Amino acid sequence: MAKNISKKGPPRGSDPVSELNQFLDAFIGLTSELSRGMTAQSTDADERAIISAYGKTLGEQASRLSEFIRINAQNIPAQTAVEIGYVLHLNAAAHLAESGKTISQNLSSTTAKIALGDIFNLLKKIIDVIVELLFGHVPPWLEALKELIDEIINFILSIGSPRLANTLSRRHQDYLAELTRLEDLKRAQSWRNNNEEEEE
């Protein structure tokens, strides 16, 4: 896929690195909107204090992860920049983050909270692809960081609602199982491609 895309170039008028920065800014901003939205719908002072404390940690994690990606995206090969541009463009990454901000404006319903959690999962999948393009793989430390981010997001979204916490936990397990299936599919595709090259 990457070889075919690189021949066509990025979408006309686009700047992949600039688009990446916009996406990362939107990702960081969404963590702030999550905290703001949950604080707005809470009527308990203790809950608000907890949301603020966890929200600051989440925002700092998102900021540091984004800065790490920005630094490593500097002076990347032209083909890698093109591929990152297509990942962002075809996945409507910025629009997805903006949709999350819209949902964050009213988090009084369980449906909205679950939807926002799902959007964060989708954004992290996009980040995975970008990191893999930059490094050739997703490092174990990133998997650990994403797991911690997931826990904080789910905790903030489900504060005051044990039932929702259980629902989000089950959905998170489904999400991890899906990632495992995707990795199995990628390995199978890589094995098939290698065999086809050897036969040629």
C-alpha positions, 0 to 999 in steps of 0.5 A: 500500500505504501509504495502505491501511495508514494507514487501519487503523493499526498492530497493536493495542497496538504502538508503532512507534518502540519496535519500531524501537528494539528491532529496532535493538538486536537488529541491534547485538546480533547483530553482537556474537553473530557475533563471539562465536560465531566466536571460540568455534569458533576454536582459533587465537589469531591468528584470534581476535585478527583476529575481535575486531578486525574485530568491534569495527569491525562493532559500531561501524558497526552502532551508528552506523547504528542511532543515525542511524536513531533520530535521524531517526525522532524526530518523524516523521509519524504515517503514516510511523510506522505504515508502519515499524511494519508493516514491522517487524511483517509481516517479523517483524524482531525474531524474525529477529534473534533467530533469528540470535542462536540460530544464532550460539551454534554456528557450527562448521558451514558451513551455520550460517555461511551461514545467519547471513550470509543473516539479515544480508542480510535484516535489511539489506533491512528497514533499506533499507525503513525508511530509504526511508520516512524519506528517500524513498530509500536514499542512496548513502552507505548503499549504500557502508556496507552493502557494507563491512558485508557484506565484514566479515561475510563475512570474519569468517564465512569466516576460516580457510576460503577455500572458504567465502569463495568461497561467500559471495562468490558468494552476495553477488553473487547478493544484489546482483543480486537487489537490482538486480532489485527496484529495476527492479521498483519503477521499473516499478511507479512508472512504471505507477502514474504512467501510470494516474494520468495516464489518470484 
